[in-house]
């Protein structure tokens, strides 16, 4: 344990009958820090301090976290000789001292992250006041196919099978990949926001059947990229993370991919993600 009194500030002291209220703030501490807080008093203008005082109640003692706190001292019970008819807030000087109790931190998290378009995803990073994360999401088609044909709305521009013709089938799907990194920022003890950027790909695919002239029979199927509804370029994401219990987190996010000229200039695609994970 280590002393932490230099980062504790007494904000206000006021007398309430036989009690004195002391408002103080514990600052510049990590979210996982716990403190053992003590109250002391000086009756001789800070020449010496007595304590720790025991006739106290409120936010004092062990397991205190950072933030603003209030403690009440029953001076009449502990120091009955003090003249209560005077303004004690002017004659007494208080000091708040604390020792850091190093709670085992859970600074890292591993989380599933995805949606119906990119159902296979993972996000890994750190929790705390400010930390970093990386996230990768994809889907099954990204690994299974690598389409080379492009449909522009009127025809497939680069269809080069001279002995075949094509027909569009009923299947439609996305081929997607997301790879981003960014920052996680703690707003409250169990609530975090995150934002980042990186690479995003979202290809809207049609399945077409290739048929031979004359025989009119199906030769094979392949996927074609609809360039009107596909994007590839810069992806940005933002969201929030809630730490429900010590080792469980939930997250929700917003994603937008801006096309950089590969398909639809000035085009973009947006969707939401959700996740669940653990801290360790």
Protein Blocks (a to p, Z undefined) as FASTA:
>chain_A
ZZfklmcccfbdcdehjaccdddddehiafkbccdddddddfegolaccdddfbbgdjed
ehiaeddddddddfklmmmmbcfkbcfklmpccddddddddddddfbccdddddfklmcc
cddddedjbdcdddddddfklmmpccfbdcehjacfklcbfkbccdddfbdcdddddddd
dddddfblmbccdddddddddddddddddddehjlpafbdcddddfklgccddddddddd
ddfblmbccdddddddddehjmmghiacddddddddddZZ
